[in-house]
Amino acid sequence: MMKNLGIRSKLIILVILTAFIPLLCVGFGFQKIAFNSIEQAILNKSETLIEDAASQLETLVDVRHSELGYICRNKIVVDVLRGKESVDALPEVIYPFLAGNRLAFVRLSVYDKERNLLAEISKDGIGETTRDGYMAAIGQLLSRNNYELLMPLNRKMEYWGTKTATKVDGRYDHIIRLTLPINDFFSAEQVGWLQADLQLDAFLFQASVYSLLQNHQVTIVAHDIVVADSDYKKLGASLTQLLPENLFPIRDENGVLYIGTDTKIAFSQVEGLDWIILNWIPLSDYVTDPRQSTKFALFITILIAFATIFVMLAVIGRITGRLRQIVQSAEQLASGNLGQRLKFRSFDETGLLADSFNSMATSLQNNMNQLKDFNRELEDRVAQRVVEVEELSALNIEQERTLRQRMEEELEEAHQLQISMLPNHVPEHPSAEVDWAMKTATEVGGDYYDYRIAADNRLTLVLGDATGHGMQAGTLVTATKSLFQSLIKEENLANTVSKMSQNLKSMNLNRRGMALTLIELNGRQLRYCAAGIPPILIYRVQQNKVEEGQTGGLPLGLTTRGSYQQTEVSLDPGDAVLLMSDGLPERINEAEEEFGYQRVQELFLEVAQETPTEICRRMAAGGDEWAAGKEQDDDVSFVALRVR
């Protein structure tokens, strides 16, 4: 519907929405704010009154407990309960206490540990010269006044009275009963009970609550029973009986209990008694004539709104006429008439809009002319550049093809050189079967293996892993092979490894090193020495288990002071030994998880009884299966040996 209206109609609707309705809301809002302010002031004052009364009641309960503690700690009372003193001694202790607290307690009763009444001392004779009347017969109970337990409070307190509570002789005929244990001071053993009765009206008087009951509509409720009220006829009634019909109480975040629309209640809880003090506040206390106030606010709001609409309509007529001219000129400009201009002038926003429109049209016309000239020049330059790029691309393609071919040839030569440095056949030895396997990560790998058989049939095997890949790794392999062949005659393998490391360090290989394992088999005695490479694995056929060899030392070539250790073990027929680089343990799958040394040992245990050739093949296949197609990023090499 709004889409079919003109701008004039829309502005009129806008004025109504932005003037009349907000003014109406503001009028009612001010009235609501005034009512809420008066209401909140009354509620705050009421809450302060009842919170002060609740605080005084809480303090008074604590005071009474402290006073009764004097009797509970008295040695004479404890001795009476233990049978060391006569019951007649109790009035001498309790009488002065009652005389000094004549407005507090009306009766004190002492019971033994089994709740048998020993003495009951009342307040009926305080002020007289004798103490007659303070001793009551053993076994007397509170039933002579037809009292009954109305409800438990807390702190071992009880509330006694009659269910049809009335105001007798100007006081509330209810009592509060406190029960405290009497403990031996030295042994802390409980020996009896002290029961103290407080008259409710005296308790309220001492807490200064009477003035609150007389001057305000106040109700004191304990467990839904009215124990005190400004109207004594409500005593003993249930709180729910006092609420209006078909309504229920609701508490808001400010601690106010709302009862319908005519009454609100401020409340405060008395800790220590489980009482609630409520102050009833009628709506008439802060609202005198709401209907008359609402009518007056509505009249003033409507008057202001109509005056605003009249003024706005006059302004709208002038604005919309100029806007129509701007729209028509914009349509002409959009159709290609770049010479269209607005001819009216004004000092308001419509005049600024007209000047901006004329300036925009002039700039647009000039830019269109410049764009045509630029397009013609750009087309000529693009055509020339296309020819140059085609000639340059043909030249670059040929150069790249030549460079790639040269690099491939150099890498192939380096790869063939590395292959030529590795043994081209496995050794034949009477004490063991041997085989090896290697799969490089690049054309020129960094892994190396070799062997040598001495004149006395000692078989020496070596497996190394050079730092990095490519040509530099190949250089390190070449140097290691030469050192191995020249230094292998040493009797101690640790000395051989140490000398190889010193020679590699002297070559200044830019902190590149060779991790290496060197083993020697003499009959069935195996010696080995490791330098920064995964430990050798030894399979014991009789126990069907895999042992992990000793590791130690830094890779060769990193320092001239490296320390290495030779280890010697005995082998049995059928035992197998596996040397490997770190390519298999560190091989990762698509989830970026490593194969790990634990899986290497488990896989070797499965295949250790196979031939060395099958062992190497199965170990490499296990790594490929784990990677699941993910390309390897390090060389993978194995040397396997099985004792005959």
N, C-alpha and C positions, 0 to 999 in steps of 0.2 A: 504493500500500500504506500509506504514512504517513498518508493522508487518513482511513483507517478506524480508526486507533488513537486511544485516549483520551489525555488530557493526562498521566495517570500513566505510561502506556507510553512516551510521547514523552520525558518527563523522565528515565526510566530509560535510554533510548537515549542521551539527551543526556549523562547522567553518564558512560556508558561511553565516548562519543566524546571528551568533554572531560577525562576523568581517566585512563582506562586507556591509550588510544592515545598521548596526549601524554607520559605518564610513560614509556611504552615507548620513545618516540622520544628523550626526554631522556636515558634510561639509555644507549642506544646512542650518542647524540650526545656525551655526556661521554667515552665510551670512544674515539670517533673523534677528538675534540679532543685527548685525551692522546696517541694514536698520532701524529696530525699534528704536534703540538708537538715530540715527540721526533724525528720524521723531519725536520722543518724545521731543528731545531738541528743535526742531523748534516749535512744538506745545506749549511747556511750555513757551517759550519766547513770542510767539504770544498771548497766553492766558494772560500772565502778562501785556502785553501792553494794550490789550483791557479792562482787568479788571481795570487797573489804570484809563483809560479814562472813563469807566462807573462810577467809584467812583467819579471822578472829576465832571461829569455831575450831579450826585445825590447831591453832596455838593453844586453845584452852584444853583440848584433848591431851596434847603433849604435857601440859602443866599437871593435869590430874594424874597422868601416868607417873610422872616424876614424884608427886606427893605420895602416892601409894607405895612407891618403891621404898620409902622410909620404913613402913611397917613390915614389908616383905624381908627387909634386911635386919630387922631388930632381933637381938639375941634372945630376949625374953620370949618372943613369939616362937622362935625356932625351938627353944628349950621346952615350951608347953607342948609343941607338936611331937617332940621326941620323948615326952613323958618325964622330963627332968623338972618341970615346974607345973604348978596347979593351974587349971583353967581360970581360976579366980584372979590370976595375975594379968590376964589380957586387958581388962578395963583400965588398969593403970597405964598401959601403953597407948590404948586406942582413945581413951577419954580426952586427954589433952589434944590429940590430933583432931577429934571431932569438934572440940570447943574452939580450936583455932581456925577451923574451916566450916563454920556454921552455915555459910551460904552455898557450900559445895555438896557435901555428902549427907544423906539422910539415914544411911544404915551401912554397917560393916559387918561381914560374917566371915568366920574363920572355919575352914574345913580341914580334916586330915587328908592324907594322901589318897584314901579310898572314897573321898567326897562325903564323909560323915560330918555333920554339923557339930562343932564344938562350942561355939559361942556366937551370938548375934547381938550386936550392940547398936541401938537405934539412937536417934537424935531427939526423941520426944522430950527429954528433960534438960537440954542444954540451957544454961542460965540459972538453974536452981543450985542450991548449996550442997545437995547430996548427989550421990552417984546412983541412987536407986532408980531403977527403970532402964538402966543401961545393960543390965544382964537379962538375957532372954533364955527361956527354957531350951535345953538341947533338943534338936529335932524340929523346932518351929520353922515353918516355910513361909513364903511370901503369899500364899494363897488366901490369907485372911482378908485381903483387899480385892479378891477375885481377879488378881492380875494373871496374865498368861503370856507366854512367849509369842510375840507378834512376828519378829523377824530377827535373824542374826545380822550383825554388822560385820566388822572385822576387828583385827587386833584383839581377838577373844572378847569381843563386846556383844551384848545382847540388848534387844529393845523390848521392854515389857510394858503391858498396859491392858486396857479393855478394848475390844473391837468397836464398841459403841462409845468412843472417846468423847468426853464433854469437858467443859470448863467448870470446875468445881471450886467455889469460894475464890474466884478470880485467878485460878491457876489451872494448868493442864495436868490432868491426873494420869501422867505417864512417867515412867522412870527409865534411866539408862543404866544398865548393869555392866560393870567391868570385872573380869576375872583374871587374876594374875597368879602365877606360881610363886610359892615361898620356898627358897633354896637356902640350904646351909651355907654360910659365908665361907667356911673353911674347906668343906668337901665338895661344894657345888651340887650336892644331892638335893633333889626336890623332896620336901617333907610335908607339904600341904598346899592349900589354896586360900587366897584372899579374895572375897567377893565384896565389891563396893557398889552401892546404889546411889545414883544422882537423880534428884527431882528434875524433870524436863524443864519446867518453867524457870527454876533457879539456874539451870545450865544456860538457857537462852538469855536470861537476864544478865548473867555474868559476861556473856559474849556480846552484850550490847545489841542483841537482835530484836529486843522488844520495840525499840523506837522504830526500827524498820517495819515491823509488823503493824504498828499503829499508824504510820504515815504513808505507807504504800500498799498496793495490792500484792502481797508477797505470800508465797506458799513454800513450805519446806517439806520435801518428799523423801521418804526412805523406802527403797524397794517398792515403789508404786503406791505407798500408803502415806497419806497426808498426816504428818506429826505436828505441824504448826501452821497456822494460817491467820491472815488478818480477820477472816470470818470464822469464828470458832465452830460454826455449824458444819464446816467442811472436815473437821478432825475425824480421822479414821477412815475417810473415804479414799477410793482409788483415784489416781490421777486421771485415768481414762474416763472415769465417770464425770469429771469436771469439764472435759473438752466438749465443744459443740458437736452435735450429731452430724454424721456423714462427713466428718473431717478427720484428718490425721496430722500429727506433728511432722515437720520437716526441718532439719538443721542445715544452715548454710555455712560457708567457710568462715563467717565472722562470729560464729557461736550464737546465732539468734534462732530461736525456735518459732516458725511462722504457723499460726493457727488461723486459716481462712483469710478473709479480707478485712475483718473488723477488729481483730486483736493480734498483737504480736507479743512474744514472750522472750525476755532475756533470761539466761540461766547461767549458773556456775556450780561446779561440782565441788563438794567438800571432801578432800582427801582425808583418809583416816576414819571417816564415818560412813562412806558410801551414800551420802545425802546429796540432794540437788536442791538449790535455792532458785525459785522461779519468781520473776517479777512480771505481772500481767500489765500490758500497756494497751489500752483501748485506742483504736484509730482516731477517735474524736480528740485525743490529746494533741495531735499535730495537724489535723485537717478540719477546718471549720465548715466550709461550704464548697466542696469540690465542683459541683455542677455549675455554680455561678462563676467560679474562676475560669472554668473551661469555656463557657460562652463568651466571656469578655476577651479571652486570648484569641478565640476564633474570629471575632469581629475585627479586632485590630489587624490581624494577619491578612484577612481578605481585603481590607481597605488599602493596605500598603501594596498588596499584590496587583490590584487593578490600576493604581496610579503608576506603577512600574510598567505595566503592559502598555498603557496609553503612550508614554514617552518613547518606549522602544519601537512601537509601530511607526512613528514618524521617522525615526532614524532608519528603520529597515527600508522604507520606500525609497529613500535617497540612495542607499547603498546598492539595492538590487538593480536600479536603473543603470548605474555605471558598470555593474558586474555583467549585465547583458551585453553592453558594448564590448567589453573585454572578451567575452566568449565568442562573439561574432567575428572579431578581428583574429582571434586564435584559430578559428575554423578556416579563415581565408589563408592564414600563414601555413596551415597544415596542408592545404590543397596545392601549395606551390607558389602562391602569390607573395614573394619575399619583399615586395614593396609596400605591404600593408602597414599602416601606422594609426595609432589612436590620437584623436584631436582634442580631447577635453583635458583640463588641468584642474588640480585640486591639491590642497595642502594636507589632506588626511591620507590614510593608508591606500585608498583607491587611486589617488594621484601618484603616490610612489609606485604602485603596481603598474600604472600606465607608462610612467617613465621607464621602468624596468623592461616592460614589454617592447617599447620602441627601441631601446638600446639593444635588447636581445635580437630583434629582427634585423637591425643594421649589422650586428656582428655576424649573424648567421649568413646574411647575404655575402659579406666579404669572405667569410670562411669557405663558403661553397665555391667561390671563384678561385681561391687559392688551392683548394683541394683538387680541382680539375687540372690546374697546371702541374701540381705535384704528382698526380697519377700518371700523366703523360711522361714525365721525367723518370718516374720509378719503373715504368714498363720498359723503357730503354735500358736502364741499368740492370734490371733482372735478366733481360735477354743476353747482355754481354757477360754477366756473371755465370750464367748456365754454361756458356761455351767454355769459360776458363775452368770451371769445376770438372767438367767432363774430361778435359785434357789432363788435369792434375790427378784425377782418380785413376785413370788408366796407368799413369806412371807409378803411383803409390802401390797399386795392386801388384805390379811386376816386382817392385823392390821388396815388398813383404813376402812374396812367394819365394824369392831368392834367399832372404834371410832365414825363413822358416826351414827351408831345405838344408841350409848350411848347419843350423843348430841341431836338426835331427841327425845329420851325418856325424857331428861331433859327439852327441850323446850316445849314438850307437857305437862309435869307436870306444868311448869310455866304458860303456856297458860290456863290450867284448873284452876290454882290458881287465875289468874286474872279474869276469867269468874265467878268464885265462889264469888269474891268480888263485882261483879256488881249485881244489883237487878234482881231476876229471874222472876218478874212479875211487871206490871205497877200498879201504885196506883189507887184506886177507890176513887173519891172525889166528893162531891155533887156540887162543884162550877166549876169544870173544867174536861176536858178530857185530858189525858197525854199519850205520848208514846215516845220512843227513839230508836235510831239505831246507830250501830258502825261497821266500817270496818277497821281493823288494817292493817298497811303496812308490819309488820313482825309478827312472831308467837306470840311475846309478845308486845302488843301495849302500848302507853303512854297516851291514852285518858281514861277518867273516868267520870261516871255519877252516881248519887245516889239521894235518896229522904228521907224525913221524914215527918210524919203527927203528929202534936202535939195534945194534949188532947182537945184543943179548935178548932180543925179542921184547924189550919194553916198548909198549904202545903209548904214545903221547898224543892226546887230542886237545884242541883248543877251539873255543867259540867266543867271538868278540862282537861288540855292538858299538859302532862309532857314533859320536855325537852328530846329529843332523843327517842330511842326505845329499845327494848330488856329487859334484866334482870334489869338493873339499873332503867329504866323507870317504870318497874313493882314494884320495891321497893318503889319508890316515890308515886305511886298510893296507895299502901298498907298503907303508913303512912298518906296520905291525907284522906283516908276513915276513919281511926281511929279517926283523929282529928275532922272530920266533925260530927261524931256521938256523940263525947264527948262535943263539944263546941257549938252545934247548939242552945242551950238553951238561948244564949245571946239575949237580946232584940234588939240590934242594929247590923245589918248585917256587918257594917264596922268594929265594934269591933271584931266580930267573924273572919272575914278575917284577920285582923291584928294579932290576937293571933295565928291563924293557921300558918301564915308566920313566926312568931317568933319561934314557935316550930320546924318547918321544918329547919330553919336556924341553930338551935342548934344541929341538927343531923349530921352536917358536910357531906353534900351530894355532895361535890366537885362542888360547884357552879351550881348545877342543880336546876331548879325551876319548879313550877307548875302554869301555867296560868289558871285562874278559874273565873267562873261566878256563883254567888249565888243569887237566887230569892226566895221570899216568897209571897204566895198568901193568903190573908185573906179576904174572901168574894170576892169582886171585886176590892180590893185595892192591888196593886202589888208593893212590895219593891224589889230593886235589888242592887247588888254591884259587880263591875267588877275589875279584877286584871290582866292586860296584855293580854287579850283575845279579839277576835273580838266582837264587840258590839252586844247586843241582838236586834232582830228585832220585832217590835210590829205592827200587822196589825189591822187597824181601819176599821171595816166592814161598818160603816155608811158613812165614807168618801171614802172608797175603796182605801186606800193608806197605805204605809208602812213607819213607823217611825224608826229611828235608835236611840238606847239607848245611855246613857252616857258611856264613857270609861274612864279609869284612873288607875293609880297605876302600880307598877312593879309586875311580877309574884311572887308567894309565895316562900319563902326560900332563896331569894337572899340577903335580908337585914333585919335587925331588926328594922329599922326606916321607913319602908314603910308607906305611907299615902293613905288611901282609903276612898271612899265617898259612902254613901247610897242615893239612889234616889227612890222616891215614885210617882206612877202614878195611875190613875183610869182606869178601863176597863169596857167595855160594853158587853152584851151577843153577842156572835159571833166573838169577837176579838180573835186574835191568837198571841202567843208569840213563837219565835224560838231562841234557844240557839245552838251555834255551835262552833266547834274548827276551826283552820285555815286550815284544810285539804282541804275543798272545795274551798275557795277563792284562795288558792295558788296552786291548781292542774293545771298542764300544759299539753298541747297537743303535737303533733308531731312537731309543729312549735315553741316549747318552749314559748308559750304564756300562761299566767295565766288566770284562769277563772274570777277572779276579784270580788270585792265586789259589783260593779254595776250589774253584771249579777246575783249575789246571790239575791239582792233585787228584780230584775225583775222576777226571777223564783219564789220567795216566794209570790209575788203579784199574780201570776197565780194560785198557789195551796193553798193559805191561807184559803180558805173556805172549803177545804177538811177536813177529819178527821186527827188527829195527826199522825196516822199510815200511811195514804196516803201521808201526807206532808213529812214525813221522807223518804218514799220510792221514791217520785218524786224528792226530792232534791238530793238524792244519785244517781238516774238515770241520772239527768242532768249533774252531774260531770262525770259519765262514758261516756255519749254521747260526752261531750266536749273532753275527753282524747282520744277517738277513738282508744281504744286498748292499749294505752301507760300505763305501769304499774304505780300505784300510789306510791309516795315516802313519804307519811305521812298519819297518821291515819285520818279518816273522821268520825265525830260523830255529832249527832243531838239530841236535846231534844225539843219536840214540845208540846204546851199547847194551848187548845182552851176553852174559857169561855162559860159555859153553859147559 
